[in-house]
């Protein structure tokens, strides 16, 4: 223990005698600590942080393989998989699309998705108003994100709106991202 204390005192004396070396040592420590913090932040966010879904350990994404590459599946394949599945509690399909919305001011294009009923409940996305698509609405349905323009009273924050053949069935909060 005495040797450690003596070595620390000697090191501090040397650093006091050489201010240039002291500045270099402090800068090196600062860069090392900053880089380590940045790396661990990224590792936590990408690999260790829990996913924002209920029971994320139960969610999987299933692909079809064409010539050794992951590929989307046809609606017929999805319906067959859903009907014959014994391993999954629930299956839902989705794809990203762009929508055109004609308003009185001007046409507007926004990104959204097409999904089957149950996709939103499977993801644990809460609804502020309305409902999710019902199983009997089993044809592929459309949903899309769009900024509110006063059509949702009492909350000016961004809303996500679920559309089915031109009518609104529900809306979720602004934290939901496609």
C-alpha positions as CSV (number, residue, x, y, z in Angstrom):
1,X,0.0,0.0,0.0
2,X,2.9,2.4,0.8
3,X,4.4,1.8,-2.6
4,X,1.2,2.7,-4.3
5,X,0.9,6.0,-2.3
6,X,4.5,6.8,-3.1
7,X,4.1,6.2,-6.8
8,X,1.0,8.4,-6.9
9,X,2.8,11.2,-5.2
10,X,5.7,10.9,-7.5
11,X,3.4,10.9,-10.5
12,X,1.5,14.0,-9.3
13,X,4.9,15.8,-8.7
14,X,6.0,15.0,-12.3
15,X,2.7,16.2,-13.8
16,X,3.0,19.5,-11.8
17,X,6.6,20.0,-13.1
18,X,5.6,19.4,-16.8
19,X,2.4,21.3,-17.6
20,X,2.5,20.3,-21.3
21,X,2.6,16.6,-20.4
22,X,-0.2,17.2,-17.9
23,X,-2.4,18.8,-20.6
24,X,-1.6,15.9,-23.0
25,X,-2.4,13.3,-20.3
26,X,-5.7,15.0,-19.4
27,X,-6.7,15.4,-23.1
28,X,-5.9,11.7,-23.7
29,X,-8.0,10.7,-20.7
30,X,-10.9,12.9,-21.8
31,X,-10.9,11.5,-25.4
32,X,-10.6,7.9,-24.1
33,X,-13.5,8.3,-21.6
34,X,-15.6,10.1,-24.3
35,X,-15.0,7.5,-26.9
36,X,-15.7,4.7,-24.5
37,X,-19.0,6.3,-23.4
38,X,-20.0,6.8,-27.0
39,X,-19.3,3.2,-27.9
40,X,-21.2,1.8,-24.9
41,X,-24.1,4.1,-25.6
42,X,-24.4,2.7,-29.2
43,X,-23.9,-0.9,-28.0
44,X,-26.7,-0.4,-25.4
45,X,-29.1,1.2,-27.9
46,X,-28.5,-1.3,-30.6
47,X,-27.9,-4.6,-28.8
48,X,-28.9,-4.4,-25.1
49,X,-31.9,-2.0,-24.8
50,X,-35.3,-3.7,-24.6
51,X,-37.4,-3.4,-27.7
52,X,-40.5,-1.2,-27.4
53,X,-43.0,-4.1,-27.8
54,X,-44.7,-6.2,-25.3
55,X,-42.9,-9.6,-25.0
56,X,-40.3,-8.8,-27.7
57,X,-38.8,-12.2,-27.2
58,X,-41.9,-13.7,-28.8
59,X,-41.8,-11.5,-32.0
60,X,-40.1,-12.9,-35.1
61,X,-40.1,-11.7,-38.7
62,X,-40.7,-14.5,-41.3
63,X,-39.5,-14.2,-44.9
64,X,-39.8,-16.4,-47.9
65,X,-36.5,-17.3,-49.7
66,X,-36.1,-16.8,-53.4
67,X,-32.7,-17.7,-54.9
68,X,-31.2,-17.6,-51.4
69,X,-32.4,-14.0,-50.7
70,X,-35.0,-12.8,-48.2
71,X,-38.0,-11.8,-50.0
72,X,-41.6,-10.6,-49.3
73,X,-44.4,-13.1,-49.7
74,X,-47.5,-13.2,-51.7
75,X,-50.9,-12.8,-50.1
76,X,-51.7,-16.4,-50.9
77,X,-48.6,-17.6,-49.2
78,X,-49.4,-15.5,-46.1
79,X,-52.9,-16.9,-45.9
80,X,-51.6,-20.4,-46.3
81,X,-49.0,-19.9,-43.5
82,X,-51.6,-18.3,-41.3
83,X,-54.0,-21.2,-41.8
84,X,-51.4,-24.0,-41.4
85,X,-49.3,-22.4,-38.6
86,X,-49.0,-24.4,-35.4
87,X,-45.9,-22.6,-34.1
88,X,-47.1,-19.0,-34.0
89,X,-49.7,-17.4,-31.7
90,X,-50.5,-14.8,-34.3
91,X,-49.4,-13.9,-37.9
92,X,-49.7,-10.5,-39.4
93,X,-48.5,-9.1,-42.7
94,X,-47.5,-5.5,-43.7
95,X,-45.8,-3.5,-46.4
96,X,-44.8,0.1,-46.6
97,X,-46.5,2.3,-49.2
98,X,-47.1,5.9,-50.2
99,X,-50.6,7.3,-50.2
100,X,-52.1,10.2,-52.0
101,X,-54.7,12.2,-50.2
102,X,-56.8,14.8,-52.0
103,X,-57.7,17.8,-49.7
104,X,-59.6,21.0,-50.6
105,X,-56.3,22.9,-50.5
106,X,-54.0,20.6,-52.5
107,X,-53.2,16.9,-53.0
108,X,-50.8,15.5,-50.4
109,X,-48.6,12.4,-50.4
110,X,-47.6,10.7,-47.2
111,X,-45.9,7.4,-46.2
112,X,-47.9,4.7,-44.6
113,X,-48.4,0.9,-44.6
114,X,-50.8,-1.8,-45.6
115,X,-51.4,-4.3,-42.9
116,X,-53.7,-7.2,-42.0
117,X,-56.0,-7.1,-39.0
118,X,-54.2,-7.7,-35.7
119,X,-50.9,-6.1,-36.7
120,X,-51.3,-3.1,-34.4
121,X,-52.4,-5.2,-31.4
122,X,-49.6,-7.6,-32.0
123,X,-47.1,-4.7,-31.8
124,X,-48.8,-3.4,-28.6
125,X,-49.6,0.0,-30.2
126,X,-52.3,1.7,-28.0
127,X,-55.2,3.6,-29.5
128,X,-56.2,7.1,-28.3
129,X,-59.5,6.8,-30.2
130,X,-61.3,4.2,-32.2
131,X,-60.1,0.7,-32.6
132,X,-57.9,-1.7,-34.4
133,X,-59.1,-3.5,-37.5
134,X,-61.4,-6.4,-36.7
135,X,-60.6,-10.0,-37.8
136,X,-63.7,-10.1,-39.9
137,X,-62.3,-7.2,-41.9
138,X,-59.8,-9.8,-43.0
139,X,-59.0,-8.4,-46.4
140,X,-55.7,-6.5,-46.4
141,X,-56.4,-3.0,-45.0
142,X,-54.7,0.3,-45.4
143,X,-53.3,2.5,-42.6
144,X,-51.3,5.6,-42.8
145,X,-49.5,8.3,-40.8
146,X,-50.6,11.8,-41.3
147,X,-50.3,15.0,-39.4
148,X,-53.5,16.2,-37.7
149,X,-55.1,19.3,-39.2
150,X,-57.8,19.9,-36.6
151,X,-59.8,16.8,-37.4
152,X,-58.9,15.3,-34.0
153,X,-60.2,17.7,-31.3
154,X,-58.5,18.4,-28.0
155,X,-55.0,17.3,-29.0
156,X,-52.9,19.2,-31.5
157,X,-50.0,16.6,-31.4
158,X,-49.3,14.5,-34.4
159,X,-51.7,11.6,-34.7
160,X,-51.6,8.3,-36.6
161,X,-54.8,7.4,-38.3
162,X,-56.1,4.1,-39.4
163,X,-58.1,4.1,-42.6
164,X,-60.3,1.4,-44.1
165,X,-61.6,2.0,-47.6
166,X,-61.8,5.7,-47.0
167,X,-63.2,5.8,-43.4
168,X,-61.3,6.3,-40.2
169,X,-61.5,3.4,-37.7
170,X,-59.0,4.5,-35.1
171,X,-56.0,6.7,-34.2
172,X,-52.9,6.1,-32.1
173,X,-50.5,8.6,-30.4
174,X,-47.7,10.5,-32.1
175,X,-45.0,8.3,-30.6
176,X,-45.9,5.5,-32.9
177,X,-43.5,5.3,-35.9
178,X,-43.9,3.1,-39.0
